[in-house]
């Protein structure tokens, strides 16, 4: 039986009709509750004051708050910005500043300045290594840069020394001591010039320092060095690999440089990954590439590097090194139907008759064309993750069963009916 409600049954109505209603109680009791009764509402310590009474919405106060919170750039700050940004960027910045009225920012969205405010505003003028990427302030390297000759070094040094000498002083009628005294007082060596003497520029037609970690090539003819060092170049390569890129791969695979250059390589997946360190995030490029000779051999290579060009080259070399044979029926399709699964990605590949063509997604299309398959159908009923789809397709191609091996295991002889009865070319 509930405390708040009396019991009820089938006879409750008859009993209520027979028994006279009792007299109402003289006092009204409060309903049963376990919590204590609330006291009177507390009065606030301070009286509520409107913004109009404080003068915060008057035009004078709004103008004062606007000038204090959103000040304009000073001439010194403008000069600093001109050194950092190009004239086109400065024009865009000035147009953006003119398009936004500081009074609108004051009236429509006033920024809190109390010590309990939340950090919901981002200051894009500051760089946080943990959140932001490393700024790339330097231009890309010039591909036509070359090392200076001895004459160019001499001219560059003499030109920089002439710029340091004051133009308004006549040194012809002065003694050596007076010249040294004036040069010590008047000549102010800036940091850029001091850096030049400590780290002299050795390249001509260069853009200065670059963000790239790849050093430029030394060139073929260097003064005083030409002919002293000979790279490991094979004369049988006939000048196809003067930089020695494929020499290590040639020793591992036994292929010639001509055969390596004849292999078809294709970059299928590119991703950017980051390694979290105590100094921030270090971004790298992750590349997956395939290689095939178009005649039944296929390989896949995965590489990672800070430079995109290095990651591409490493992935292609690994793909050529990892090439394995793939079974092909009549040198145009596969044997029956195969399936490969990597993670949540499933790739189903089915053989098709001559002239059917390649009907698959773009990445699987490149794989089939590199291995030399012309008639095939492939589908992915579930996930289509780029990396897993490539690996699942290669796993399916390598899991084919040879009908000859199955026939030998059963003690039978496999005969190609099309070749026996029709003869000739059956492609």
Steps between C-alpha positions, in 0.01 A plus 500: 500500500631841408549770759375777275187313379248279682430141396222433250308179426176382344295580813636851544207668320234311704675575826528866402124512433410327832734694725433868548786730404706614792525864596791688342799552726530828673864553398653452148812293528783542250575200272763255616852589374847415629669830417495800729276793433662780298574824668406837366672615180833661569546855393802576277788685658520751219224683329445425131621786283417528134756568231328827413544624858873415493548681171623193311270553203555871452678603177799639692552177694460288187760712318739474795458125528545457124827695491633311802403148388543524121779751436630572151846401379777740592754610233762276664268198481423577135871499418541164671208359301646628173818303569298184562236519224507588131336819365203296372451345843526840667229632267278207597565563872413869468181414311400251770564755778292762316211259445450435875373783717639483859174649632310198371738273690442707815120508481424157355763286670683653793807304610516411866799637689435351843743246652242219467453529124533191283778477237255484210690750279797378294797730455623420149801730542660242732624156397450210740732206407260241644199616297631691199716373218855617453491830304662490156625855452768420243428461127545165324850424364583607147554190281747695282731591788868418450827547687694823449827509314813663641437821303140520624615451861750785461244736346246420771749567779621828347142620450409434863815674624423809288153520653653518850727800420335844565437699182523852654860468630813577295773252594765630258650768727473301824758302682462132579414568866227751409353257247489221758341735756226615258429146383466383858260785583298519178486143377220310671506135397141370503413145589441400137846613394659333802317181413633526145860504622434215745286294257585623149259435214641246256214469249412725210138561388374379838204625702693498825414261783226247432260290705603183317721251683639362172840644417560614139713287271872577488518501124731317262786750468631668816819706510772305682282193551418387146653163423609422857192306612331241281151381593423127475373514141487187287618553139235254382227743602592721204447823695146416613585524871775758548372594846513139627136481608438147371838342581394352835172376349689345208717297738197377698278400209754407235325721243679744275429871511320472168267233640437707814409807295266284291294400805170687530466674839196680634432689823156396629465634855646815659436591862650750742584364844631680810729385777425671832822595682577731788595771247171471311364302208741385229306450177607238247371369168385136478498354148380164366615413147478195271729371228435253219670390182173438315581130465387335820717661769369741764644667811390749762717741698426723801732784607491806724714813505489868589542587131233388254751438218714275721195301616384446139843381386542263796151351451561436127840339562350274768213408267745393229700302756187322631367387160354147509345282223120506459315207335314592179270289288578541129710804598184713522296409814513294821401144589137508615389723787713610795442711808730701726426664836706757691332660798141584406579514127405204278602480133327243278661432159341289226638377166330623186498396129721663234407858415328567832757760610591628846199590711625605844571809705786729398758355740418137412498602133864620528599175676348279228654706222845489663493120539375443143136396554251613233166327577381507860224627731554612859271641767525606862173434685614648830757761600700676228799612700774594247788323675304187593345472153843488334632243749186287477518499118863386501420235763215370281720483189770310688249250648404347165519123471669345199267248325800291394607451861143404599482246214836345594387473863190310387699276269341638184617686192376850422427566132410836353199411284512827305856444385448129427185528292538847353878541494689821420459822689213507749551849641 
